[in-house]
Amino acid sequence: MFDASSVVRRAPHQVSCNLNDEVAILDLNKSLYFGLDAVGAHVWEALQEPRSVAQLCATVVDHFDVAPAVCQTDVVRFLESLREAGLIETVR
């Protein structure tokens, strides 16, 4: 489970590219593609460097019309799905 201080980064075994406001990710270990919408793509782009959940939520709140509490829940849920897919890992 992630909390606000959890720091995550992209897993090393993936490649991604921007497609307008979306992102396509290829897991090189599983040969599976993943597509992210605008908000997911924004979070993924923010993960070019390791970031805390709090930092990710701050950037999402700054760029999208979402309440901070809702953002926290949604970002944590999204990060959990990326971790389950093997696309991110926890730094600390």
Secondary structure by P-SEA (a helix, b strand, c coil): cccccbbbbccccbbbbbcccbbbbbcccccbbbbbcaaaaaaaaaacccccaaaaaaaaaacccccaaaaaaaaaaaaaaaaaaccccccc
